[in-house]
Amino acid sequence: MSKNNFISISELAKKLNLINKKSGKLSTHTIRFWESQFSQLKPTILSGNRRYYSNKDVKKISLIKFLLKDQGLTISGAKKVLNSNINNLDDYNSSSIKATYFKKEIKIKSKELLKKIKGMKK
């Protein structure tokens, strides 16, 4: 198992923009709290008791952040959404919360790809 396939908790907090507005510090404690609440979150713990997250973990935590912060769900509401056994966008009602999340993710990825394509043309 290579550390290169993982990101640290501080890198994850930065990626998810989990920053304390008053102090400007990364809110890694939020991620640790979510780990205690959501059984789906199991980071890899390596030397020094440091947490590392795979791409799969990042996607789950990103969805949890979306459900809690963007959609305003409670923890129990987010658990219900996560525990639904729906894994593809095709499985969702087009107005569902998870569909909204996946549409947002697709939009972000599309913009990133367009930037890369435009960069290649130059």
Backbone as JSON, one array per atom type, in Angstrom:
{
  "sequence": "MSKNNFISISELAKKLNLINKKSGKLSTHTIRFWESQFSQLKPTILSGNRRYYSNKDVKKISLIKFLLKDQGLTISGAKKVLNSNINNLDDYNSSSIKATYFKKEIKIKSKELLKKIKGMKK",
  "N": [[0.85, -1.17, 0.0], [0.7, 2.12, -0.94], [1.59, 5.38, 0.14], [1.15, 7.34, -1.69], [-1.26, 6.95, -2.92], [-3.1, 8.01, -1.3], [-4.58, 10.71, 0.63], [-3.86, 13.11, 3.18], [-5.56, 14.0, 6.28], [-5.57, 16.77, 6.59], [-5.1, 17.63, 3.97], [-7.43, 16.69, 2.82], [-9.37, 18.21, 4.2], [-8.72, 20.71, 3.22], [-9.23, 20.33, 0.49], [-11.99, 19.95, 0.55], [-12.75, 22.37, 1.38], [-13.1, 22.9, 4.1], [-12.84, 25.06, 6.28], [-12.24, 27.0, 9.12], [-14.02, 29.87, 9.55], [-13.5, 32.02, 11.24], [-10.9, 31.66, 12.4], [-9.41, 30.82, 10.25], [-8.18, 28.4, 10.08], [-7.78, 24.93, 9.15], [-10.55, 22.72, 9.37], [-10.21, 20.01, 10.55], [-11.22, 18.56, 12.6], [-13.91, 18.33, 12.11], [-14.1, 16.38, 10.13], [-13.13, 14.19, 11.56], [-15.17, 13.99, 13.47], [-17.34, 13.34, 11.79], [-16.46, 10.82, 11.03], [-16.93, 9.43, 13.38], [-19.64, 9.35, 13.4], [-20.6, 8.24, 11.02], [-20.65, 5.09, 9.83], [-19.68, 4.29, 7.41], [-17.34, 5.56, 6.91], [-14.05, 4.89, 6.99], [-11.02, 5.59, 7.47], [-7.64, 4.93, 6.38], [-5.28, 4.1, 8.73], [-2.08, 4.97, 9.36], [1.45, 4.91, 10.18], [2.28, 6.66, 13.2], [-0.28, 7.15, 13.93], [-1.75, 8.53, 12.02], [-4.3, 9.7, 9.84], [-5.3, 8.6, 6.63], [-6.77, 9.01, 3.43], [-8.47, 7.34, 0.85], [-9.36, 7.62, -2.66], [-11.96, 6.71, -2.82], [-12.85, 7.07, -0.17], [-12.69, 9.86, -0.09], [-14.68, 10.58, -1.89], [-16.97, 9.63, -0.53], [-16.9, 11.2, 1.8], [-17.1, 13.7, 0.68], [-19.69, 13.54, -0.35], [-21.09, 13.32, 2.07], [-20.48, 15.81, 3.2], [-21.78, 17.44, 1.33], [-24.47, 16.64, 1.74], [-24.89, 17.39, 4.45], [-23.93, 20.08, 4.74], [-24.56, 21.54, 2.33], [-27.15, 20.69, 1.59], [-28.44, 20.78, 3.99], [-29.23, 18.69, 5.65], [-29.91, 16.67, 8.56], [-27.75, 14.68, 10.66], [-28.89, 12.14, 10.99], [-30.65, 12.16, 8.83], [-28.85, 12.33, 6.69], [-27.6, 9.88, 7.03], [-29.67, 8.14, 6.35], [-29.93, 8.69, 3.62], [-27.39, 7.89, 2.71], [-27.46, 5.19, 3.39], [-29.28, 4.17, 1.63], [-29.47, 1.88, -0.97], [-28.56, 2.8, -3.47], [-26.59, 3.32, -6.23], [-25.96, 4.46, -8.67], [-26.36, 7.23, -10.9], [-28.47, 6.87, -12.64], [-30.25, 5.42, -11.14], [-31.61, 7.15, -9.56], [-34.33, 9.31, -8.75], [-34.89, 12.17, -10.66], [-35.08, 14.49, -9.18], [-33.98, 13.98, -6.74], [-31.91, 14.16, -3.77], [-29.32, 12.98, -3.87], [-29.0, 12.81, -6.63], [-28.8, 15.5, -7.28], [-26.36, 16.07, -6.08], [-24.61, 14.41, -7.62], [-24.97, 15.56, -10.12], [-23.83, 18.07, -9.68], [-21.17, 17.29, -9.19], [-20.5, 16.19, -11.68], [-20.63, 18.46, -13.25], [-18.5, 19.98, -12.2], [-16.31, 18.28, -12.81], [-16.52, 18.31, -15.61], [-15.91, 20.99, -16.19], [-13.25, 21.04, -15.34], [-12.1, 19.25, -17.18], [-12.56, 20.63, -19.59], [-10.9, 22.87, -19.19], [-8.39, 21.6, -19.23], [-8.36, 20.62, -21.86], [-8.44, 23.0, -23.33], [-6.01, 24.03, -22.53], [-4.3, 22.21, -23.74], [-4.61, 22.8, -26.42], [-3.24, 25.13, -26.8]],
  "CA": [[0.0, 0.0, 0.0], [1.53, 3.3, -1.1], [1.04, 6.63, 0.65], [0.83, 8.19, -2.83], [-2.65, 6.74, -3.31], [-3.93, 8.55, -0.23], [-4.32, 12.09, 1.05], [-3.96, 13.27, 4.63], [-6.79, 14.65, 6.74], [-5.48, 18.21, 6.32], [-5.29, 17.79, 2.53], [-8.85, 16.47, 2.58], [-10.09, 19.38, 4.7], [-8.46, 21.8, 2.26], [-9.93, 19.98, -0.75], [-13.43, 20.12, 0.78], [-12.93, 23.75, 1.84], [-13.55, 22.89, 5.49], [-11.96, 26.03, 6.92], [-12.89, 27.81, 10.15], [-14.1, 31.23, 9.03], [-12.93, 32.98, 12.18], [-9.45, 31.5, 12.59], [-8.76, 30.51, 8.98], [-7.53, 27.1, 10.17], [-8.51, 23.79, 8.61], [-11.45, 22.07, 10.33], [-10.03, 18.56, 10.48], [-12.05, 17.95, 13.64], [-15.21, 18.03, 11.5], [-13.97, 15.08, 9.46], [-13.02, 13.16, 12.6], [-16.51, 13.83, 14.03], [-18.14, 12.59, 10.82], [-16.03, 9.41, 11.12], [-17.57, 8.81, 14.55], [-21.08, 9.29, 13.16], [-20.92, 7.48, 9.8], [-19.89, 3.83, 9.8], [-19.11, 4.12, 6.07], [-16.03, 6.22, 6.86], [-12.99, 4.15, 7.66], [-9.74, 5.95, 6.86], [-6.49, 4.07, 6.64], [-4.45, 4.7, 9.78], [-0.7, 4.53, 9.18], [2.39, 5.25, 11.26], [2.03, 7.89, 13.93], [-1.73, 7.28, 14.12], [-2.24, 9.53, 11.07], [-5.36, 9.24, 8.96], [-5.13, 8.81, 5.2], [-8.03, 8.76, 2.76], [-8.41, 6.92, -0.55], [-10.31, 8.34, -3.52], [-13.3, 6.23, -2.44], [-13.16, 7.77, 1.07], [-12.88, 11.27, -0.42], [-16.01, 10.7, -2.5], [-17.98, 9.46, 0.52], [-16.88, 12.37, 2.68], [-17.62, 14.8, -0.13], [-21.15, 13.38, -0.36], [-21.57, 13.65, 3.41], [-20.41, 17.28, 3.33], [-22.86, 17.98, 0.51], [-25.75, 16.38, 2.4], [-25.0, 18.13, 5.7], [-23.67, 21.52, 4.61], [-25.26, 22.16, 1.2], [-28.58, 20.36, 1.6], [-28.97, 21.08, 5.31], [-29.8, 17.52, 6.31], [-29.37, 16.29, 9.86], [-26.91, 13.49, 10.55], [-29.74, 10.96, 10.75], [-31.15, 12.27, 7.46], [-27.75, 11.98, 5.8], [-27.4, 8.42, 7.16], [-30.72, 7.47, 5.56], [-29.58, 8.82, 2.2], [-26.21, 7.06, 2.47], [-27.8, 3.78, 3.54], [-30.07, 3.7, 0.51], [-28.55, 1.09, -1.8], [-28.57, 3.33, -4.83], [-25.2, 3.64, -6.52], [-25.78, 5.11, -9.96], [-27.23, 8.37, -11.15], [-29.66, 6.36, -13.31], [-31.14, 4.84, -10.15], [-32.25, 8.19, -8.78], [-35.34, 10.23, -9.24], [-34.1, 13.32, -11.09], [-35.12, 15.58, -8.21], [-33.48, 13.51, -5.46], [-30.75, 14.85, -3.21], [-28.1, 12.4, -4.41], [-28.9, 13.19, -8.04], [-28.3, 16.87, -7.27], [-24.93, 15.97, -5.76], [-23.89, 13.87, -8.76], [-25.0, 16.57, -11.19], [-22.83, 19.07, -9.3], [-19.85, 16.68, -9.39], [-20.29, 16.06, -13.13], [-20.39, 19.81, -13.74], [-17.14, 20.33, -11.78], [-15.38, 17.48, -13.62], [-16.59, 18.79, -16.98], [-15.16, 22.24, -16.26], [-11.83, 20.69, -15.24], [-11.7, 18.67, -18.46], [-12.52, 21.7, -20.59], [-9.68, 23.64, -18.94], [-7.26, 20.81, -19.69], [-8.43, 20.58, -23.32], [-8.05, 24.33, -23.81], [-4.57, 24.13, -22.28], [-3.6, 21.38, -24.72], [-4.72, 23.44, -27.73], [-2.3, 26.27, -26.9]],
  "C": [[0.9, 1.23, 0.0], [0.83, 4.55, -0.54], [0.59, 7.54, -0.48], [-0.63, 8.06, -3.26], [-3.62, 7.36, -2.32], [-3.62, 10.02, -0.01], [-4.53, 12.16, 2.56], [-5.26, 13.99, 4.99], [-6.75, 16.15, 6.47], [-5.65, 18.49, 4.83], [-6.76, 17.62, 2.17], [-9.68, 17.67, 3.03], [-9.92, 20.55, 3.74], [-9.25, 21.57, 0.97], [-11.44, 20.23, -0.63], [-13.77, 21.54, 1.25], [-13.55, 23.79, 3.23], [-12.57, 23.76, 6.29], [-12.77, 26.85, 7.91], [-12.85, 29.25, 9.69], [-13.45, 32.26, 9.94], [-11.41, 32.89, 12.25], [-8.7, 31.26, 11.29], [-8.05, 29.16, 8.98], [-8.42, 26.01, 9.58], [-9.33, 23.12, 9.7], [-11.36, 20.56, 10.21], [-10.89, 17.86, 11.52], [-13.44, 17.59, 13.1], [-15.17, 16.66, 10.84], [-13.89, 13.97, 10.49], [-14.38, 12.92, 13.26], [-17.39, 13.02, 13.09], [-17.75, 11.11, 10.84], [-16.71, 8.7, 12.29], [-19.07, 8.6, 14.33], [-21.48, 8.38, 11.99], [-20.04, 6.24, 9.71], [-19.23, 3.59, 8.44], [-17.7, 4.7, 5.98], [-15.02, 5.45, 7.69], [-11.66, 4.51, 7.0], [-8.67, 4.93, 7.18], [-5.62, 4.79, 7.66], [-3.05, 4.1, 9.63], [0.17, 5.01, 10.34], [2.07, 6.59, 11.91], [0.57, 8.16, 14.14], [-2.34, 8.35, 13.2], [-3.27, 8.91, 10.13], [-5.03, 9.58, 7.51], [-6.38, 8.31, 4.49], [-7.8, 8.41, 1.29], [-9.39, 7.77, -1.35], [-11.75, 7.97, -3.15], [-13.76, 6.94, -1.15], [-13.48, 9.24, 0.79], [-14.27, 11.48, -1.02], [-17.12, 10.57, -1.46], [-18.06, 10.7, 1.4], [-17.4, 13.6, 1.95], [-19.15, 14.75, -0.19], [-21.73, 13.74, 1.0], [-21.56, 15.15, 3.62], [-21.55, 17.93, 2.54], [-24.21, 17.82, 1.21], [-25.94, 17.26, 3.63], [-24.92, 19.64, 5.49], [-24.5, 22.18, 3.5], [-26.76, 21.91, 1.23], [-29.23, 20.58, 2.96], [-29.61, 19.89, 6.03], [-29.19, 17.35, 7.7], [-28.49, 15.07, 9.65], [-27.77, 12.26, 10.3], [-30.33, 10.98, 9.34], [-30.09, 11.88, 6.45], [-27.48, 10.49, 5.84], [-28.43, 7.67, 6.33], [-30.4, 7.53, 4.08], [-28.41, 7.91, 1.86], [-26.53, 5.57, 2.53], [-28.73, 3.26, 2.46], [-29.1, 3.02, -0.45], [-28.55, 1.52, -3.25], [-27.16, 3.81, -5.14], [-24.97, 4.36, -7.83], [-26.76, 6.25, -10.13], [-28.54, 7.91, -11.81], [-30.7, 5.82, -12.32], [-31.95, 5.89, -9.39], [-33.39, 8.87, -9.52], [-34.59, 11.51, -9.57], [-34.14, 14.48, -10.1], [-34.57, 15.17, -6.84], [-32.22, 14.25, -5.03], [-29.45, 14.29, -3.79], [-27.92, 12.76, -5.88], [-28.35, 14.61, -8.15], [-26.8, 16.88, -7.01], [-24.15, 15.49, -6.98], [-23.89, 14.84, -9.94], [-23.95, 17.65, -10.94], [-21.42, 18.54, -9.56], [-19.52, 16.57, -10.88], [-19.97, 17.43, -13.72], [-18.96, 20.25, -13.41], [-16.12, 19.59, -12.64], [-15.35, 17.95, -15.07], [-15.8, 20.07, -17.15], [-13.66, 21.99, -16.2], [-11.31, 20.12, -16.55], [-11.6, 19.73, -19.55], [-11.27, 22.56, -20.44], [-8.46, 22.91, -19.48], [-7.2, 20.77, -21.22], [-7.98, 21.91, -23.9], [-6.56, 24.54, -23.63], [-3.76, 23.34, -23.29], [-3.58, 22.03, -26.1], [-3.68, 24.54, -27.9], [-0.93, 25.86, -27.25]]
}
